[in-house]
Amino acid sequence: MKAIKSQAELESLRKKLSKKLNPKVKIVRVCIGTGCAAKGSKRLYELLCEAAKEAGENIKVEAKCVGCHGFCERGPIIVIQPGNIIYQRVEEPDVGEIFRETVLGGRVVERLLYEDPKSGKKAKTEEEIPFYRAQQRIVLAENGRIDPTSIEDYLIAGGYGALSKVLNGMSPDEIIKEVELAGLRGRGGGGFPTARKWRSCREAEGSDKYVICNGDEGDPGAFMDRSIMEGNPHSVLEGMIIGAYAIGASQGYIYVRNEYPLAVEHLRKAISQARELGLLGENILDSGFSFDIRINRGGGAFVCGESTALMASLEGRAGEPRAKYVHTVEKGLNEKPTNLNNVETWTNIPAIINRGGKWFASIGTEGSKGTKVFSLVGKVVNTGLVEVPMGMTLRQIVEEIGGGVKEGKKFKAVQTGGPSGGCIPAKHLDARVDFDELTKLGSMMGSGGMIVMDEDTCMVNVAHYFLNFLKEESCGKCTPCREGIAQMLYILDRITRGEGESGDIEKLETLAGLLDETALCALGTTAANPILSTIRYFRDEYKEHIAENRCPAKVCRNLFLYEINAEVCTGCGICKKNCPEIAITGERREPHVIDQEKCTKCGTCFEKCPFTAIMKV
Amino acid sequence: MPTVTIDGVVVKVEEGSTILDAARETGIWIPTLCYNPSVSAPAVCRLCMVELERGKRKQLVTACNYPVRSDIKVSVSSKRAVRARRGVMELLLARAPESEELKELAARMGVEGTPYPKVTESQRNCILCGLCTSVCEEVIGCSAIGFAGRGVDRAVATPFRLASDECIACGACAVVCPVGTIQLRIHEDTGEVEISPFKSRAKLLFCEECGRRMVTEPLAKQILSKVKIDWEEFRERARLCPECRRKKTAEALGLIASKSH
């Protein structure tokens, strides 16, 4: 494609592309997001392409790869236009039937539709599925609709309209005012007002300025930014170009994890397409504004999500944070004024410019505007990517969108904010999701990880898990983080082994408080959260571990036994056969017995017993 | 010039000075470990925490690198600051319980021992303050040592933990080490000096006149390359010990004096 030199040329190209769309062409959209791709959706796409080729000349069918639809639990997902019929859990043998019945015949394949487990109703379109109904999609609006590798698709959807709008009639100050009016706050975890950051960077002394997109998403169970970069990379670029124009930056970097190869590939493609069209590079749309973006792949260190560590890594040094008494908007990358925002923050920008800050601010709560993308995972029926307006209650997200806890078990807690976040118990399920509310509850918004836990979860073990993660990811630069986390983990180790002592809880609280006060970066200061929040809401569970050597959830191996209920055991011998330690004895058709001396509590018998005769006591 | 009020004592300092600079001006003591004025402050030991008051907000900051840009109020003796410094010291004592230097500093801070067990391995009491690596890089210009590993596995080491050719065995790292982790070992048999625990060795020079032990060979070379004096006799005298050098210089001066007569 030829480079575009003005707003008019962009609009005429958009018109031309839209005109080319033939309404008679049937489109089959195949999700190639991480979850669906893992379940073989790429192969489905290939099969559909082959079928489309063989369909004959009078019927035009186009198979399209699209980004994550969000409903990962039900992947691979295929959506067929016309009708926007959504099929879930599609497998290779289904492709023929889908093509024959739906694409060619216009009939619905009932068995591939989503069935609401509560009402038993089948849903034909996304709108009819409760998982989607309560969501409001701004960031993910085009995810699942456009081909992420096609700039044409993005343009047809109105892409780069916001960029052309700001370059033709908005001053940098007006842009920043619009973002301020929107009340947008950083989506990476801190929740710092975006406009204020931009303004500080704009006003900072120095001619060379940078903008950075932080795509170093590292929280366990989080894939929000990944899905955006994979599913709609141009929206990230457009946000960054607008931001760079507002700030006065001429170079941008996207720092993305190397473990996200598809995101890297799609971003690379998007950057070269944008360059070719003249939307990146010298004199963009003849505005006199020049800006370019480079990709930097991160090596997988969690601490590199911290802005100063990320910048050190970009400079080629070890990814370790530094003190932020002099802010990065004044002295950041290469000691130059640098504005860093998270992927989701950048993606919100085009929508704010297009529809106005006032519109954006009409969504959400007093202090938190707009929507937030969460990756809903754990013991919840509908795992996946959800975007909800700020202010929605945790209950709505877990029960309405998530469909409640798996296997009808009891809800125990929801963990938000990643390893630096905290666990929120059932009594606070009606809390509204917003930056300040979650912080008040001892957790945080973080970048949007949301892990649902059921009654079988041991909260001490959860704290242990997250702390162990942080111990592995601590860079070791400052004393409190390096030594403090190790000390806390040592205590938790003892407690989960049944060697807890009285005073341990208080010691944990002291250490957590110390980290919060003295650590160098946010990884260290927030490392206290998993401990403090679990102690705050589940103190009794800690006490039971310490005083009674009991793990109420029966997770900590040293604190419970496996026993065979002689009344239920049929003596089938399955447990005996599967026990790797040969700890189970018993005659056929006679109740079996576990030798506690030999049992390592691996849980194999518990899982294998068809009669649930094995109990945790 | 902005004013810093530390525990009620008022002092004016240059803009950009640190709280520690201001405190030293007033004579108020703030414990430090990883701070040395000759290198940039990494602020990693976290022992110099003080409480900063800004309007209604109070926060703990590290005195060694917090830049004074406007009038500020600082408390070194506040309960919160003392508690934070004590906590950090207790963690350090748990890491390096045998360090006499650390114990002495702790005692001066009023910290007697630690409630925590030793859970992290420290090489000969190393507290990972980073002064050795900073001096080697910023002052000496060798970068022969650096940090290896992450988290609790972090350690100061040469590349691949092998004796390093970059090391000129100048001993600057040993001089700045606050806990005596780094030591110089003289090997009389081979006429070498070893920087322990890094295993790097260098040949020692002996005075050509009296045979006394001097600096290492690579260090002398580095001095000659950095101190650019285009005077052949200076280069020759570098092979002498300071005493013999003085003698030679005096002789030379005498020679020059007699010639001028």
HADDOCK unambig.tbl for C-alpha pairs under 7 A between the chains (distance, minus, plus):
assign (segid A and resid 325 and name CA) (segid B and resid 66 and name CA) 6.28 0.50 0.50
assign (segid A and resid 471 and name CA) (segid B and resid 151 and name CA) 6.62 0.50 0.50
assign (segid A and resid 472 and name CA) (segid B and resid 151 and name CA) 6.59 0.50 0.50
assign (segid A and resid 473 and name CA) (segid B and resid 151 and name CA) 6.87 0.50 0.50
assign (segid A and resid 474 and name CA) (segid B and resid 150 and name CA) 6.87 0.50 0.50
assign (segid A and resid 474 and name CA) (segid B and resid 151 and name CA) 4.82 0.50 0.50
assign (segid A and resid 475 and name CA) (segid B and resid 150 and name CA) 4.91 0.50 0.50
assign (segid A and resid 475 and name CA) (segid B and resid 151 and name CA) 4.64 0.50 0.50
assign (segid A and resid 476 and name CA) (segid B and resid 150 and name CA) 5.54 0.50 0.50
assign (segid A and resid 476 and name CA) (segid B and resid 151 and name CA) 3.63 0.50 0.50
assign (segid A and resid 476 and name CA) (segid B and resid 152 and name CA) 6.04 0.50 0.50
assign (segid A and resid 476 and name CA) (segid B and resid 154 and name CA) 6.09 0.50 0.50
assign (segid A and resid 477 and name CA) (segid B and resid 44 and name CA) 6.03 0.50 0.50
assign (segid A and resid 478 and name CA) (segid B and resid 44 and name CA) 4.33 0.50 0.50
assign (segid A and resid 478 and name CA) (segid B and resid 45 and name CA) 5.73 0.50 0.50
assign (segid A and resid 478 and name CA) (segid B and resid 46 and name CA) 6.90 0.50 0.50
assign (segid A and resid 479 and name CA) (segid B and resid 44 and name CA) 6.50 0.50 0.50
assign (segid A and resid 479 and name CA) (segid B and resid 45 and name CA) 5.35 0.50 0.50
assign (segid A and resid 479 and name CA) (segid B and resid 46 and name CA) 6.60 0.50 0.50
assign (segid A and resid 479 and name CA) (segid B and resid 88 and name CA) 6.94 0.50 0.50
assign (segid A and resid 480 and name CA) (segid B and resid 88 and name CA) 6.30 0.50 0.50
assign (segid A and resid 482 and name CA) (segid B and resid 151 and name CA) 5.59 0.50 0.50
assign (segid A and resid 482 and name CA) (segid B and resid 152 and name CA) 5.82 0.50 0.50
assign (segid A and resid 483 and name CA) (segid B and resid 91 and name CA) 6.17 0.50 0.50
assign (segid A and resid 484 and name CA) (segid B and resid 91 and name CA) 6.86 0.50 0.50
assign (segid A and resid 486 and name CA) (segid B and resid 119 and name CA) 6.78 0.50 0.50
assign (segid A and resid 487 and name CA) (segid B and resid 119 and name CA) 6.61 0.50 0.50
assign (segid A and resid 514 and name CA) (segid B and resid 84 and name CA) 6.31 0.50 0.50
assign (segid A and resid 514 and name CA) (segid B and resid 87 and name CA) 6.53 0.50 0.50
assign (segid A and resid 517 and name CA) (segid B and resid 60 and name CA) 6.67 0.50 0.50
assign (segid A and resid 518 and name CA) (segid B and resid 46 and name CA) 6.59 0.50 0.50
assign (segid A and resid 518 and name CA) (segid B and resid 84 and name CA) 6.68 0.50 0.50
